[in-house]
């Protein structure tokens, strides 16, 4: 019974994924060649609505959730802070330097 309960969902899931891939290729092409717009039109909290570039999210169209946007400086600062947290956790887990020192410093 375990074999049946494992195998059936895997086979069904595989077939569903293959069907979805074939439908995707029919509608947009294998490499997206059938898409009307092939480039990203807006980044962050900006979007083209009709012909006009508008701000979306909190304070913009819909005034809903504030979308996360960050500058390149903020991304570098966040990456450094994350590396510090990872290094601190590594030192806590392996106090006897069982793991090589070093991380993903910029």
Secondary structure, DSSP 8 states (H G I E B T S, - for coil): -HHHHHHHHHHHHHHHHHHHHHHHHHHH-TTSTT-S--S----TTEEEETTEEEEEETTSEE--S------HHHHHHHHHHHHHHHHHHHHHH-TT--S-------
